[in-house]
Every structure is written in C-alpha cells, then in structure tokens.
Amino acid sequence: MADTTDFKQFFWGADVGKYQDSTVLIMIEFIEQEEIFIQRIAREIKPHPGYPINFSLQKDVFDLLIRSYPPTKFLIDKTGLGEGIGEMIRNEYGEFIELIQLTQPSKDLIFSNLRQMLAEKKLKLANIPVQREQILSIQRDISDTGVPKYHPASTAM
C-alpha cells in the first residue's frame, strides 16, 4: 500500500492579464497533518509598456507549473482573457481546472478569508520578503468610479 504522507495537495489560482495588468499565478500547498496552508509560489508575468503579454509565453508558464506541481484544483479567473487560456488548459489537463468569475463579493470574501487565515495562523506565507510585504500590505480602496479595488500599499491608487 502506498504511503499517503508523500501525497501533496497543491491549489493554484490565476488571474490572466494582457496589456496593463500582469498575469499572476499563486500556488498554495495544504499540509494535512498540520491543517495549514503554505503559500509556496507566486509568479507574475508583466506586460512591457505598449506590448501585450505573449499568449504562448503564458501558456508555457502554465504548462511548466502544472507539470512541476500537479494541482489538486486550479482556479482561473475567466473574466476577460482568462476564459480563452482557461478553456485551452482545461481541455488539455482535465477537470481539476475550474474557470471562475471573480465578482466584487468574491474578491471581498477572498480578502476577508486571507486576513482571517493569517490571523489564525492557518496560512503561512513564503519567505520571500517582497511577496510577504505585498500580501501583508493589501488594502481596499474605492476608485474614482466607486469600484472597490484591492492592491498592495506600495501600489496605492
């Protein structure tokens, strides 16, 4: 019988950008014995000013990460550009790829859960100072058009 302690549960999330917004991927590992989640990887693919993010580059990064750390579940925001690449990846890799639509209520819930899990020490962040600083400094502001926006303090509106 196989040793189940070697089984790793990786949960991925992605928000796909192209022109002004970066494509961001984050991977969290669930450690069942400790009942905690540990943020392991965060990748950002940034567009160059005036140029879109190369679609095949994004696909290559998704492919590499999926093969390296097979996800238990991989959520991709299907709003806008995420639907095309999300469908392609789901067709290639299967049902653990789930396309979701990030709405304002779901973003509020994610932010609230992030704060709660950090406070309860159920989520540990990777020991990467820049990422830790960005995650810990996330704040919610209201844009000029009245839309709530979440961002690290270093990118204040």
C-alpha positions, 0 to 999 in steps of 0.5 A, spaced: 500 500 500 502 506 498 504 511 503 499 517 503 504 522 507 508 523 500 501 525 497 501 533 496 495 537 495 497 543 491 491 549 489 493 554 484 489 560 482 490 565 476 488 571 474 490 572 466 492 579 464 494 582 457 496 589 456 496 593 463 495 588 468 500 582 469 498 575 469 499 572 476 499 565 478 499 563 486 500 556 488 498 554 495 500 547 498 495 544 504 499 540 509 494 535 512 497 533 518 498 540 520 491 543 517 495 549 514 496 552 508 503 554 505 503 559 500 509 556 496 509 560 489 507 566 486 509 568 479 507 574 475 508 575 468 508 583 466 506 586 460 512 591 457 509 598 456 505 598 449 506 590 448 501 585 450 503 579 454 505 573 449 499 568 449 504 562 448 509 565 453 503 564 458 501 558 456 508 555 457 508 558 464 502 554 465 504 548 462 511 548 466 507 549 473 502 544 472 507 539 470 512 541 476 506 541 481 500 537 479 494 541 482 489 538 486 484 544 483 486 550 479 482 556 479 482 561 473 479 567 473 475 567 466 473 574 466 476 577 460 482 573 457 482 568 462 476 564 459 480 563 452 487 560 456 482 557 461 478 553 456 485 551 452 488 548 459 482 545 461 481 541 455 488 539 455 489 537 463 482 535 465 477 537 470 481 539 476 481 546 472 475 550 474 474 557 470 471 562 475 468 569 475 471 573 480 465 578 482 466 584 487 463 579 493 468 574 491 474 578 491 471 581 498 470 574 501 477 572 498 480 578 502 476 577 508 478 569 508 486 571 507 486 576 513 482 571 517 487 565 515 493 569 517 490 571 523 489 564 525 495 562 523 492 557 518 496 560 512 503 561 512 506 565 507 513 564 503 519 567 505 520 571 500 520 578 503 517 582 497 511 577 496 510 577 504 510 585 504 505 585 498 500 580 501 501 583 508 500 590 505 493 589 501 488 594 502 481 596 499 480 602 496 474 605 492 476 608 485 474 614 482 468 610 479 466 607 486 469 600 484 472 597 490 479 595 488 484 591 492 492 592 491 498 592 495 500 599 499 506 600 495 501 600 489 496 605 492 491 608 487 
